[in-house]
Structures are given as structure tokens and as C-alpha cells.
Amino acid sequence: MNDSQLLLEKLEDMFGDEPFGPIEEELFQWFLFAYTGNGKGIKDLDAVNFDIFKEQFTILIETVYQWHRDEKQDY
């Protein structure tokens, strides 16, 4: 199995058929951001740095989520 097939299978498992629910919709937008070249630098990370990236990415996502929630409450 080549890498493109693996990616397609993973996408099918994650997203399935449209219409997407709110979780799939948000994940798909993040995927498109990375797929269109914005996330291509991730390929240059070694295993240790990739693990650190994943940890930091989780913190970033939680921070962005809270920021948007707080911003929504300000209206």
C-alpha cells in the first residue's frame, strides 16, 4: 500500500460520508489547511520533535478553543 492510499483510507475512516457533523467539519478544515502546503514542514521533524510538536499542538488547540469561547461570551 502506498502513502496516498493510506492517507485516503485514514480520511475515509475519519470523515466517512458527507454531510459532516461539527467535529468532522472542523477536523476537515484543519486538514485542508495542512494539506494545501501550510503544514508541509512537519515532514522535517524527527520522532522526538514530532512528539514535542504533538504535545504543543494540543496546548495550542486548547488555547485557541478557550480564546474563541471567551470571545463569544464578550458579544
mmJSON file of the N, C-alpha and C atoms, coordinates in Angstrom:
{"data_MODEL":{"atom_site":{
"group_PDB":["ATOM","ATOM","ATOM","ATOM","ATOM","ATOM","ATOM","ATOM","ATOM","ATOM","ATOM","ATOM","ATOM","ATOM","ATOM","ATOM","ATOM","ATOM","ATOM","ATOM","ATOM","ATOM","ATOM","ATOM","ATOM","ATOM","ATOM","ATOM","ATOM","ATOM","ATOM","ATOM","ATOM","ATOM","ATOM","ATOM","ATOM","ATOM","ATOM","ATOM","ATOM","ATOM","ATOM","ATOM","ATOM","ATOM","ATOM","ATOM","ATOM","ATOM","ATOM","ATOM","ATOM","ATOM","ATOM","ATOM","ATOM","ATOM","ATOM","ATOM","ATOM","ATOM","ATOM","ATOM","ATOM","ATOM","ATOM","ATOM","ATOM","ATOM","ATOM","ATOM","ATOM","ATOM","ATOM","ATOM","ATOM","ATOM","ATOM","ATOM","ATOM","ATOM","ATOM","ATOM","ATOM","ATOM","ATOM","ATOM","ATOM","ATOM","ATOM","ATOM","ATOM","ATOM","ATOM","ATOM","ATOM","ATOM","ATOM","ATOM","ATOM","ATOM","ATOM","ATOM","ATOM","ATOM","ATOM","ATOM","ATOM","ATOM","ATOM","ATOM","ATOM","ATOM","ATOM","ATOM","ATOM","ATOM","ATOM","ATOM","ATOM","ATOM","ATOM","ATOM","ATOM","ATOM","ATOM","ATOM","ATOM","ATOM","ATOM","ATOM","ATOM","ATOM","ATOM","ATOM","ATOM","ATOM","ATOM","ATOM","ATOM","ATOM","ATOM","ATOM","ATOM","ATOM","ATOM","ATOM","ATOM","ATOM","ATOM","ATOM","ATOM","ATOM","ATOM","ATOM","ATOM","ATOM","ATOM","ATOM","ATOM","ATOM","ATOM","ATOM","ATOM","ATOM","ATOM","ATOM","ATOM","ATOM","ATOM","ATOM","ATOM","ATOM","ATOM","ATOM","ATOM","ATOM","ATOM","ATOM","ATOM","ATOM","ATOM","ATOM","ATOM","ATOM","ATOM","ATOM","ATOM","ATOM","ATOM","ATOM","ATOM","ATOM","ATOM","ATOM","ATOM","ATOM","ATOM","ATOM","ATOM","ATOM","ATOM","ATOM","ATOM","ATOM","ATOM","ATOM","ATOM","ATOM","ATOM","ATOM","ATOM","ATOM","ATOM","ATOM","ATOM","ATOM","ATOM","ATOM","ATOM","ATOM","ATOM","ATOM","ATOM"],
"id":[1,2,3,4,5,6,7,8,9,10,11,12,13,14,15,16,17,18,19,20,21,22,23,24,25,26,27,28,29,30,31,32,33,34,35,36,37,38,39,40,41,42,43,44,45,46,47,48,49,50,51,52,53,54,55,56,57,58,59,60,61,62,63,64,65,66,67,68,69,70,71,72,73,74,75,76,77,78,79,80,81,82,83,84,85,86,87,88,89,90,91,92,93,94,95,96,97,98,99,100,101,102,103,104,105,106,107,108,109,110,111,112,113,114,115,116,117,118,119,120,121,122,123,124,125,126,127,128,129,130,131,132,133,134,135,136,137,138,139,140,141,142,143,144,145,146,147,148,149,150,151,152,153,154,155,156,157,158,159,160,161,162,163,164,165,166,167,168,169,170,171,172,173,174,175,176,177,178,179,180,181,182,183,184,185,186,187,188,189,190,191,192,193,194,195,196,197,198,199,200,201,202,203,204,205,206,207,208,209,210,211,212,213,214,215,216,217,218,219,220,221,222,223,224,225],
"type_symbol":["N","C","C","N","C","C","N","C","C","N","C","C","N","C","C","N","C","C","N","C","C","N","C","C","N","C","C","N","C","C","N","C","C","N","C","C","N","C","C","N","C","C","N","C","C","N","C","C","N","C","C","N","C","C","N","C","C","N","C","C","N","C","C","N","C","C","N","C","C","N","C","C","N","C","C","N","C","C","N","C","C","N","C","C","N","C","C","N","C","C","N","C","C","N","C","C","N","C","C","N","C","C","N","C","C","N","C","C","N","C","C","N","C","C","N","C","C","N","C","C","N","C","C","N","C","C","N","C","C","N","C","C","N","C","C","N","C","C","N","C","C","N","C","C","N","C","C","N","C","C","N","C","C","N","C","C","N","C","C","N","C","C","N","C","C","N","C","C","N","C","C","N","C","C","N","C","C","N","C","C","N","C","C","N","C","C","N","C","C","N","C","C","N","C","C","N","C","C","N","C","C","N","C","C","N","C","C","N","C","C","N","C","C","N","C","C","N","C","C","N","C","C","N","C","C"],
"label_atom_id":["N","CA","C","N","CA","C","N","CA","C","N","CA","C","N","CA","C","N","CA","C","N","CA","C","N","CA","C","N","CA","C","N","CA","C","N","CA","C","N","CA","C","N","CA","C","N","CA","C","N","CA","C","N","CA","C","N","CA","C","N","CA","C","N","CA","C","N","CA","C","N","CA","C","N","CA","C","N","CA","C","N","CA","C","N","CA","C","N","CA","C","N","CA","C","N","CA","C","N","CA","C","N","CA","C","N","CA","C","N","CA","C","N","CA","C","N","CA","C","N","CA","C","N","CA","C","N","CA","C","N","CA","C","N","CA","C","N","CA","C","N","CA","C","N","CA","C","N","CA","C","N","CA","C","N","CA","C","N","CA","C","N","CA","C","N","CA","C","N","CA","C","N","CA","C","N","CA","C","N","CA","C","N","CA","C","N","CA","C","N","CA","C","N","CA","C","N","CA","C","N","CA","C","N","CA","C","N","CA","C","N","CA","C","N","CA","C","N","CA","C","N","CA","C","N","CA","C","N","CA","C","N","CA","C","N","CA","C","N","CA","C","N","CA","C","N","CA","C","N","CA","C","N","CA","C","N","CA","C","N","CA","C"],
"label_alt_id":[null,null,null,null,null,null,null,null,null,null,null,null,null,null,null,null,null,null,null,null,null,null,null,null,null,null,null,null,null,null,null,null,null,null,null,null,null,null,null,null,null,null,null,null,null,null,null,null,null,null,null,null,null,null,null,null,null,null,null,null,null,null,null,null,null,null,null,null,null,null,null,null,null,null,null,null,null,null,null,null,null,null,null,null,null,null,null,null,null,null,null,null,null,null,null,null,null,null,null,null,null,null,null,null,null,null,null,null,null,null,null,null,null,null,null,null,null,null,null,null,null,null,null,null,null,null,null,null,null,null,null,null,null,null,null,null,null,null,null,null,null,null,null,null,null,null,null,null,null,null,null,null,null,null,null,null,null,null,null,null,null,null,null,null,null,null,null,null,null,null,null,null,null,null,null,null,null,null,null,null,null,null,null,null,null,null,null,null,null,null,null,null,null,null,null,null,null,null,null,null,null,null,null,null,null,null,null,null,null,null,null,null,null,null,null,null,null,null,null,null,null,null,null,null,null],
"label_comp_id":["MET","MET","MET","ASN","ASN","ASN","ASP","ASP","ASP","SER","SER","SER","GLN","GLN","GLN","LEU","LEU","LEU","LEU","LEU","LEU","LEU","LEU","LEU","GLU","GLU","GLU","LYS","LYS","LYS","LEU","LEU","LEU","GLU","GLU","GLU","ASP","ASP","ASP","MET","MET","MET","PHE","PHE","PHE","GLY","GLY","GLY","ASP","ASP","ASP","GLU","GLU","GLU","PRO","PRO","PRO","PHE","PHE","PHE","GLY","GLY","GLY","PRO","PRO","PRO","ILE","ILE","ILE","GLU","GLU","GLU","GLU","GLU","GLU","GLU","GLU","GLU","LEU","LEU","LEU","PHE","PHE","PHE","GLN","GLN","GLN","TRP","TRP","TRP","PHE","PHE","PHE","LEU","LEU","LEU","PHE","PHE","PHE","ALA","ALA","ALA","TYR","TYR","TYR","THR","THR","THR","GLY","GLY","GLY","ASN","ASN","ASN","GLY","GLY","GLY","LYS","LYS","LYS","GLY","GLY","GLY","ILE","ILE","ILE","LYS","LYS","LYS","ASP","ASP","ASP","LEU","LEU","LEU","ASP","ASP","ASP","ALA","ALA","ALA","VAL","VAL","VAL","ASN","ASN","ASN","PHE","PHE","PHE","ASP","ASP","ASP","ILE","ILE","ILE","PHE","PHE","PHE","LYS","LYS","LYS","GLU","GLU","GLU","GLN","GLN","GLN","PHE","PHE","PHE","THR","THR","THR","ILE","ILE","ILE","LEU","LEU","LEU","ILE","ILE","ILE","GLU","GLU","GLU","THR","THR","THR","VAL","VAL","VAL","TYR","TYR","TYR","GLN","GLN","GLN","TRP","TRP","TRP","HIS","HIS","HIS","ARG","ARG","ARG","ASP","ASP","ASP","GLU","GLU","GLU","LYS","LYS","LYS","GLN","GLN","GLN","ASP","ASP","ASP","TYR","TYR","TYR"],
"label_asym_id":["A","A","A","A","A","A","A","A","A","A","A","A","A","A","A","A","A","A","A","A","A","A","A","A","A","A","A","A","A","A","A","A","A","A","A","A","A","A","A","A","A","A","A","A","A","A","A","A","A","A","A","A","A","A","A","A","A","A","A","A","A","A","A","A","A","A","A","A","A","A","A","A","A","A","A","A","A","A","A","A","A","A","A","A","A","A","A","A","A","A","A","A","A","A","A","A","A","A","A","A","A","A","A","A","A","A","A","A","A","A","A","A","A","A","A","A","A","A","A","A","A","A","A","A","A","A","A","A","A","A","A","A","A","A","A","A","A","A","A","A","A","A","A","A","A","A","A","A","A","A","A","A","A","A","A","A","A","A","A","A","A","A","A","A","A","A","A","A","A","A","A","A","A","A","A","A","A","A","A","A","A","A","A","A","A","A","A","A","A","A","A","A","A","A","A","A","A","A","A","A","A","A","A","A","A","A","A","A","A","A","A","A","A","A","A","A","A","A","A","A","A","A","A","A","A"],
"label_entity_id":["1","1","1","1","1","1","1","1","1","1","1","1","1","1","1","1","1","1","1","1","1","1","1","1","1","1","1","1","1","1","1","1","1","1","1","1","1","1","1","1","1","1","1","1","1","1","1","1","1","1","1","1","1","1","1","1","1","1","1","1","1","1","1","1","1","1","1","1","1","1","1","1","1","1","1","1","1","1","1","1","1","1","1","1","1","1","1","1","1","1","1","1","1","1","1","1","1","1","1","1","1","1","1","1","1","1","1","1","1","1","1","1","1","1","1","1","1","1","1","1","1","1","1","1","1","1","1","1","1","1","1","1","1","1","1","1","1","1","1","1","1","1","1","1","1","1","1","1","1","1","1","1","1","1","1","1","1","1","1","1","1","1","1","1","1","1","1","1","1","1","1","1","1","1","1","1","1","1","1","1","1","1","1","1","1","1","1","1","1","1","1","1","1","1","1","1","1","1","1","1","1","1","1","1","1","1","1","1","1","1","1","1","1","1","1","1","1","1","1","1","1","1","1","1","1"],
"label_seq_id":[1,1,1,2,2,2,3,3,3,4,4,4,5,5,5,6,6,6,7,7,7,8,8,8,9,9,9,10,10,10,11,11,11,12,12,12,13,13,13,14,14,14,15,15,15,16,16,16,17,17,17,18,18,18,19,19,19,20,20,20,21,21,21,22,22,22,23,23,23,24,24,24,25,25,25,26,26,26,27,27,27,28,28,28,29,29,29,30,30,30,31,31,31,32,32,32,33,33,33,34,34,34,35,35,35,36,36,36,37,37,37,38,38,38,39,39,39,40,40,40,41,41,41,42,42,42,43,43,43,44,44,44,45,45,45,46,46,46,47,47,47,48,48,48,49,49,49,50,50,50,51,51,51,52,52,52,53,53,53,54,54,54,55,55,55,56,56,56,57,57,57,58,58,58,59,59,59,60,60,60,61,61,61,62,62,62,63,63,63,64,64,64,65,65,65,66,66,66,67,67,67,68,68,68,69,69,69,70,70,70,71,71,71,72,72,72,73,73,73,74,74,74,75,75,75],
"pdbx_PDB_ins_code":[null,null,null,null,null,null,null,null,null,null,null,null,null,null,null,null,null,null,null,null,null,null,null,null,null,null,null,null,null,null,null,null,null,null,null,null,null,null,null,null,null,null,null,null,null,null,null,null,null,null,null,null,null,null,null,null,null,null,null,null,null,null,null,null,null,null,null,null,null,null,null,null,null,null,null,null,null,null,null,null,null,null,null,null,null,null,null,null,null,null,null,null,null,null,null,null,null,null,null,null,null,null,null,null,null,null,null,null,null,null,null,null,null,null,null,null,null,null,null,null,null,null,null,null,null,null,null,null,null,null,null,null,null,null,null,null,null,null,null,null,null,null,null,null,null,null,null,null,null,null,null,null,null,null,null,null,null,null,null,null,null,null,null,null,null,null,null,null,null,null,null,null,null,null,null,null,null,null,null,null,null,null,null,null,null,null,null,null,null,null,null,null,null,null,null,null,null,null,null,null,null,null,null,null,null,null,null,null,null,null,null,null,null,null,null,null,null,null,null,null,null,null,null,null,null],
"Cartn_x":[0.857,0.0,0.9,0.614,1.438,0.879,1.647,1.279,-0.032,-0.294,-1.542,-2.747,-2.626,-3.725,-3.971,-2.881,-3.001,-3.702,-3.314,-3.956,-5.436,-5.773,-7.184,-7.986,-7.401,-8.098,-8.31,-7.29,-7.42,-8.493,-8.506,-9.524,-10.924,-11.055,-12.353,-12.807,-11.873,-12.2,-12.628,-11.927,-12.226,-13.493,-13.675,-14.737,-15.945,-15.751,-16.883,-17.631,-18.915,-19.752,-20.177,-20.41,-20.986,-22.478,-23.198,-22.709,-21.923,-20.943,-20.116,-20.84,-20.562,-21.0,-20.049,-20.299,-19.456,-17.996,-17.752,-16.38,-15.651,-16.286,-15.671,-15.442,-16.373,-16.237,-15.006,-14.822,-13.656,-12.363,-12.35,-11.161,-10.809,-11.818,-11.572,-10.971,-11.404,-10.824,-9.36,-9.027,-7.634,-6.824,-7.412,-6.72,-6.438,-7.421,-7.223,-6.129,-6.071,-5.017,-3.647,-3.496,-2.21,-1.941,-2.965,-2.807,-2.428,-2.878,-2.602,-1.199,-0.354,1.031,1.404,0.438,0.736,1.369,1.172,1.725,2.84,3.41,4.386,5.698,6.004,7.233,7.264,6.117,6.05,6.883,7.067,7.824,9.289,9.777,11.186,11.468,10.448,10.633,11.051,12.036,12.37,11.342,11.452,10.445,10.32,11.435,11.399,10.709,11.109,10.499,9.038,8.678,7.276,6.445,6.961,6.244,6.073,7.116,7.014,5.995,6.028,5.069,3.641,3.366,2.018,1.574,2.476,2.145,1.834,2.671,2.469,1.224,0.943,-0.236,-1.511,-1.505,-2.648,-2.862,-1.779,-1.889,-2.412,-1.904,-2.357,-3.837,-4.305,-5.72,-6.595,-6.183,-6.951,-6.993,-5.879,-5.809,-6.696,-6.637,-7.482,-8.954,-9.285,-10.667,-11.15,-10.351,-10.758,-10.846,-9.924,-9.949,-11.234,-11.616,-12.861,-14.084,-14.055,-15.175,-15.286,-14.162,-14.172,-14.613,-14.152,-14.513,-16.021,-16.596,-18.032,-18.827,-18.332,-19.027,-18.994,-18.021,-17.904,-18.987,-19.655,-20.688,-22.032],
"Cartn_y":[-1.174,0.0,1.232,2.169,3.381,4.436,5.509,6.549,7.234,7.427,8.074,7.223,5.914,5.015,5.036,5.043,5.084,6.363,7.499,8.766,8.72,8.217,8.142,7.251,6.141,5.253,5.93,6.626,7.339,8.421,9.151,10.19,9.583,8.466,7.795,7.338,6.795,6.357,7.538,8.662,9.823,10.536,10.714,11.594,10.87,9.694,8.966,9.792,9.668,10.351,11.72,12.608,13.916,13.73,14.536,15.762,15.441,16.276,16.125,16.677,16.061,16.633,17.76,18.436,19.58,19.197,18.03,17.599,17.327,16.574,16.263,17.524,18.447,19.704,20.477,20.576,21.303,20.571,19.25,18.466,18.601,18.587,18.679,20.04,21.093,22.413,22.45,21.85,21.787,20.946,19.85,19.001,19.783,20.498,21.26,22.306,22.953,23.923,23.256,22.096,21.393,20.812,20.284,19.6,20.567,21.797,22.759,23.355,22.781,23.195,23.913,24.346,25.092,24.228,22.948,22.071,21.178,21.496,20.581,20.503,21.49,21.458,20.345,19.762,18.685,17.481,17.326,16.175,16.213,17.386,17.544,17.269,17.025,16.751,15.302,15.086,13.717,13.235,11.994,11.395,12.143,12.539,13.25,14.596,15.341,16.649,16.541,15.472,15.266,15.038,14.27,14.059,15.379,16.198,17.509,18.374,18.339,19.1,18.701,17.402,16.931,17.443,17.41,17.921,19.414,20.162,21.598,21.928,21.123,21.334,21.174,20.201,20.006,21.244,21.787,23.006,24.153,24.278,25.332,25.205,24.003,23.79,24.167,23.745,24.084,25.595,26.263,27.713,28.428,27.991,28.589,28.368,27.168,26.861,27.811,27.942,28.804,30.254,30.707,32.075,32.345,31.408,31.589,31.546,30.695,30.632,31.946,32.481,33.752,34.895,34.884,35.919,35.895,34.702,34.55,35.128,34.962,35.45,36.981,37.585,39.041,39.725,38.968,39.574,39.629],
"Cartn_z":[0.0,0.0,0.0,-0.9,-0.933,0.021,0.189,1.155,0.798,-0.498,-0.919,-0.559,-0.74,-0.382,1.124,1.886,3.342,3.777,3.193,3.517,3.182,2.011,1.611,2.546,2.965,3.901,5.252,5.734,7.013,6.921,5.809,5.616,5.571,4.888,4.812,6.192,6.984,8.346,9.217,9.08,9.924,9.508,8.211,7.74,7.156,6.574,6.009,4.98,4.995,4.013,4.525,3.587,3.924,4.103,4.784,5.421,6.678,6.936,8.121,9.334,10.475,11.742,12.117,13.217,13.591,13.853,14.395,14.668,13.363,12.474,11.192,10.364,10.429,9.686,10.147,11.446,11.979,11.655,11.839,11.509,10.03,9.178,7.743,7.389,8.04,7.787,8.213,9.353,9.794,8.814,8.36,7.381,6.102,5.584,4.357,4.514,5.656,5.925,5.785,6.397,6.351,4.967,4.327,3.041,1.92,2.003,0.941,1.038,1.839,1.913,3.179,3.941,5.159,6.243,6.194,7.226,6.738,5.571,4.983,5.759,6.58,7.361,8.383,8.684,9.68,9.253,7.95,7.444,7.858,8.202,8.561,10.032,10.821,12.243,12.452,13.307,13.681,14.711,15.124,16.012,17.33,17.92,19.206,19.039,18.028,17.817,17.392,16.693,16.338,17.598,18.533,19.801,20.553,20.576,21.227,20.5,19.161,18.358,18.712,18.808,19.132,20.497,21.479,22.809,22.759,22.064,21.96,21.133,20.13,19.302,20.13,21.031,21.926,22.788,23.308,24.118,23.269,22.053,21.145,20.835,20.539,20.224,21.421,22.618,23.813,24.024,23.758,23.924,22.906,21.667,20.618,20.937,21.37,21.748,22.845,23.893,25.007,24.576,23.752,23.251,22.476,21.608,20.848,21.759,22.768,23.719,24.485,24.945,25.673,24.774,23.54,22.582,22.322,22.233,22.004,23.174,24.393,25.582,25.67,25.005,25.032,24.197,23.334,22.475,23.133],
"occupancy":[1.0,1.0,1.0,1.0,1.0,1.0,1.0,1.0,1.0,1.0,1.0,1.0,1.0,1.0,1.0,1.0,1.0,1.0,1.0,1.0,1.0,1.0,1.0,1.0,1.0,1.0,1.0,1.0,1.0,1.0,1.0,1.0,1.0,1.0,1.0,1.0,1.0,1.0,1.0,1.0,1.0,1.0,1.0,1.0,1.0,1.0,1.0,1.0,1.0,1.0,1.0,1.0,1.0,1.0,1.0,1.0,1.0,1.0,1.0,1.0,1.0,1.0,1.0,1.0,1.0,1.0,1.0,1.0,1.0,1.0,1.0,1.0,1.0,1.0,1.0,1.0,1.0,1.0,1.0,1.0,1.0,1.0,1.0,1.0,1.0,1.0,1.0,1.0,1.0,1.0,1.0,1.0,1.0,1.0,1.0,1.0,1.0,1.0,1.0,1.0,1.0,1.0,1.0,1.0,1.0,1.0,1.0,1.0,1.0,1.0,1.0,1.0,1.0,1.0,1.0,1.0,1.0,1.0,1.0,1.0,1.0,1.0,1.0,1.0,1.0,1.0,1.0,1.0,1.0,1.0,1.0,1.0,1.0,1.0,1.0,1.0,1.0,1.0,1.0,1.0,1.0,1.0,1.0,1.0,1.0,1.0,1.0,1.0,1.0,1.0,1.0,1.0,1.0,1.0,1.0,1.0,1.0,1.0,1.0,1.0,1.0,1.0,1.0,1.0,1.0,1.0,1.0,1.0,1.0,1.0,1.0,1.0,1.0,1.0,1.0,1.0,1.0,1.0,1.0,1.0,1.0,1.0,1.0,1.0,1.0,1.0,1.0,1.0,1.0,1.0,1.0,1.0,1.0,1.0,1.0,1.0,1.0,1.0,1.0,1.0,1.0,1.0,1.0,1.0,1.0,1.0,1.0,1.0,1.0,1.0,1.0,1.0,1.0,1.0,1.0,1.0,1.0,1.0,1.0,1.0,1.0,1.0,1.0,1.0,1.0],
"B_iso_or_equiv":[0.0,0.0,0.0,0.0,0.0,0.0,0.0,0.0,0.0,0.0,0.0,0.0,0.0,0.0,0.0,0.0,0.0,0.0,0.0,0.0,0.0,0.0,0.0,0.0,0.0,0.0,0.0,0.0,0.0,0.0,0.0,0.0,0.0,0.0,0.0,0.0,0.0,0.0,0.0,0.0,0.0,0.0,0.0,0.0,0.0,0.0,0.0,0.0,0.0,0.0,0.0,0.0,0.0,0.0,0.0,0.0,0.0,0.0,0.0,0.0,0.0,0.0,0.0,0.0,0.0,0.0,0.0,0.0,0.0,0.0,0.0,0.0,0.0,0.0,0.0,0.0,0.0,0.0,0.0,0.0,0.0,0.0,0.0,0.0,0.0,0.0,0.0,0.0,0.0,0.0,0.0,0.0,0.0,0.0,0.0,0.0,0.0,0.0,0.0,0.0,0.0,0.0,0.0,0.0,0.0,0.0,0.0,0.0,0.0,0.0,0.0,0.0,0.0,0.0,0.0,0.0,0.0,0.0,0.0,0.0,0.0,0.0,0.0,0.0,0.0,0.0,0.0,0.0,0.0,0.0,0.0,0.0,0.0,0.0,0.0,0.0,0.0,0.0,0.0,0.0,0.0,0.0,0.0,0.0,0.0,0.0,0.0,0.0,0.0,0.0,0.0,0.0,0.0,0.0,0.0,0.0,0.0,0.0,0.0,0.0,0.0,0.0,0.0,0.0,0.0,0.0,0.0,0.0,0.0,0.0,0.0,0.0,0.0,0.0,0.0,0.0,0.0,0.0,0.0,0.0,0.0,0.0,0.0,0.0,0.0,0.0,0.0,0.0,0.0,0.0,0.0,0.0,0.0,0.0,0.0,0.0,0.0,0.0,0.0,0.0,0.0,0.0,0.0,0.0,0.0,0.0,0.0,0.0,0.0,0.0,0.0,0.0,0.0,0.0,0.0,0.0,0.0,0.0,0.0,0.0,0.0,0.0,0.0,0.0,0.0],
"pdbx_formal_charge":[null,null,null,null,null,null,null,null,null,null,null,null,null,null,null,null,null,null,null,null,null,null,null,null,null,null,null,null,null,null,null,null,null,null,null,null,null,null,null,null,null,null,null,null,null,null,null,null,null,null,null,null,null,null,null,null,null,null,null,null,null,null,null,null,null,null,null,null,null,null,null,null,null,null,null,null,null,null,null,null,null,null,null,null,null,null,null,null,null,null,null,null,null,null,null,null,null,null,null,null,null,null,null,null,null,null,null,null,null,null,null,null,null,null,null,null,null,null,null,null,null,null,null,null,null,null,null,null,null,null,null,null,null,null,null,null,null,null,null,null,null,null,null,null,null,null,null,null,null,null,null,null,null,null,null,null,null,null,null,null,null,null,null,null,null,null,null,null,null,null,null,null,null,null,null,null,null,null,null,null,null,null,null,null,null,null,null,null,null,null,null,null,null,null,null,null,null,null,null,null,null,null,null,null,null,null,null,null,null,null,null,null,null,null,null,null,null,null,null,null,null,null,null,null,null],
"auth_seq_id":[1,1,1,2,2,2,3,3,3,4,4,4,5,5,5,6,6,6,7,7,7,8,8,8,9,9,9,10,10,10,11,11,11,12,12,12,13,13,13,14,14,14,15,15,15,16,16,16,17,17,17,18,18,18,19,19,19,20,20,20,21,21,21,22,22,22,23,23,23,24,24,24,25,25,25,26,26,26,27,27,27,28,28,28,29,29,29,30,30,30,31,31,31,32,32,32,33,33,33,34,34,34,35,35,35,36,36,36,37,37,37,38,38,38,39,39,39,40,40,40,41,41,41,42,42,42,43,43,43,44,44,44,45,45,45,46,46,46,47,47,47,48,48,48,49,49,49,50,50,50,51,51,51,52,52,52,53,53,53,54,54,54,55,55,55,56,56,56,57,57,57,58,58,58,59,59,59,60,60,60,61,61,61,62,62,62,63,63,63,64,64,64,65,65,65,66,66,66,67,67,67,68,68,68,69,69,69,70,70,70,71,71,71,72,72,72,73,73,73,74,74,74,75,75,75],
"auth_comp_id":["MET","MET","MET","ASN","ASN","ASN","ASP","ASP","ASP","SER","SER","SER","GLN","GLN","GLN","LEU","LEU","LEU","LEU","LEU","LEU","LEU","LEU","LEU","GLU","GLU","GLU","LYS","LYS","LYS","LEU","LEU","LEU","GLU","GLU","GLU","ASP","ASP","ASP","MET","MET","MET","PHE","PHE","PHE","GLY","GLY","GLY","ASP","ASP","ASP","GLU","GLU","GLU","PRO","PRO","PRO","PHE","PHE","PHE","GLY","GLY","GLY","PRO","PRO","PRO","ILE","ILE","ILE","GLU","GLU","GLU","GLU","GLU","GLU","GLU","GLU","GLU","LEU","LEU","LEU","PHE","PHE","PHE","GLN","GLN","GLN","TRP","TRP","TRP","PHE","PHE","PHE","LEU","LEU","LEU","PHE","PHE","PHE","ALA","ALA","ALA","TYR","TYR","TYR","THR","THR","THR","GLY","GLY","GLY","ASN","ASN","ASN","GLY","GLY","GLY","LYS","LYS","LYS","GLY","GLY","GLY","ILE","ILE","ILE","LYS","LYS","LYS","ASP","ASP","ASP","LEU","LEU","LEU","ASP","ASP","ASP","ALA","ALA","ALA","VAL","VAL","VAL","ASN","ASN","ASN","PHE","PHE","PHE","ASP","ASP","ASP","ILE","ILE","ILE","PHE","PHE","PHE","LYS","LYS","LYS","GLU","GLU","GLU","GLN","GLN","GLN","PHE","PHE","PHE","THR","THR","THR","ILE","ILE","ILE","LEU","LEU","LEU","ILE","ILE","ILE","GLU","GLU","GLU","THR","THR","THR","VAL","VAL","VAL","TYR","TYR","TYR","GLN","GLN","GLN","TRP","TRP","TRP","HIS","HIS","HIS","ARG","ARG","ARG","ASP","ASP","ASP","GLU","GLU","GLU","LYS","LYS","LYS","GLN","GLN","GLN","ASP","ASP","ASP","TYR","TYR","TYR"],
"auth_asym_id":["A","A","A","A","A","A","A","A","A","A","A","A","A","A","A","A","A","A","A","A","A","A","A","A","A","A","A","A","A","A","A","A","A","A","A","A","A","A","A","A","A","A","A","A","A","A","A","A","A","A","A","A","A","A","A","A","A","A","A","A","A","A","A","A","A","A","A","A","A","A","A","A","A","A","A","A","A","A","A","A","A","A","A","A","A","A","A","A","A","A","A","A","A","A","A","A","A","A","A","A","A","A","A","A","A","A","A","A","A","A","A","A","A","A","A","A","A","A","A","A","A","A","A","A","A","A","A","A","A","A","A","A","A","A","A","A","A","A","A","A","A","A","A","A","A","A","A","A","A","A","A","A","A","A","A","A","A","A","A","A","A","A","A","A","A","A","A","A","A","A","A","A","A","A","A","A","A","A","A","A","A","A","A","A","A","A","A","A","A","A","A","A","A","A","A","A","A","A","A","A","A","A","A","A","A","A","A","A","A","A","A","A","A","A","A","A","A","A","A","A","A","A","A","A","A"],
"auth_atom_id":["N","CA","C","N","CA","C","N","CA","C","N","CA","C","N","CA","C","N","CA","C","N","CA","C","N","CA","C","N","CA","C","N","CA","C","N","CA","C","N","CA","C","N","CA","C","N","CA","C","N","CA","C","N","CA","C","N","CA","C","N","CA","C","N","CA","C","N","CA","C","N","CA","C","N","CA","C","N","CA","C","N","CA","C","N","CA","C","N","CA","C","N","CA","C","N","CA","C","N","CA","C","N","CA","C","N","CA","C","N","CA","C","N","CA","C","N","CA","C","N","CA","C","N","CA","C","N","CA","C","N","CA","C","N","CA","C","N","CA","C","N","CA","C","N","CA","C","N","CA","C","N","CA","C","N","CA","C","N","CA","C","N","CA","C","N","CA","C","N","CA","C","N","CA","C","N","CA","C","N","CA","C","N","CA","C","N","CA","C","N","CA","C","N","CA","C","N","CA","C","N","CA","C","N","CA","C","N","CA","C","N","CA","C","N","CA","C","N","CA","C","N","CA","C","N","CA","C","N","CA","C","N","CA","C","N","CA","C","N","CA","C","N","CA","C","N","CA","C","N","CA","C","N","CA","C","N","CA","C","N","CA","C"],
"pdbx_PDB_model_num":[1,1,1,1,1,1,1,1,1,1,1,1,1,1,1,1,1,1,1,1,1,1,1,1,1,1,1,1,1,1,1,1,1,1,1,1,1,1,1,1,1,1,1,1,1,1,1,1,1,1,1,1,1,1,1,1,1,1,1,1,1,1,1,1,1,1,1,1,1,1,1,1,1,1,1,1,1,1,1,1,1,1,1,1,1,1,1,1,1,1,1,1,1,1,1,1,1,1,1,1,1,1,1,1,1,1,1,1,1,1,1,1,1,1,1,1,1,1,1,1,1,1,1,1,1,1,1,1,1,1,1,1,1,1,1,1,1,1,1,1,1,1,1,1,1,1,1,1,1,1,1,1,1,1,1,1,1,1,1,1,1,1,1,1,1,1,1,1,1,1,1,1,1,1,1,1,1,1,1,1,1,1,1,1,1,1,1,1,1,1,1,1,1,1,1,1,1,1,1,1,1,1,1,1,1,1,1,1,1,1,1,1,1,1,1,1,1,1,1,1,1,1,1,1,1]
}}}
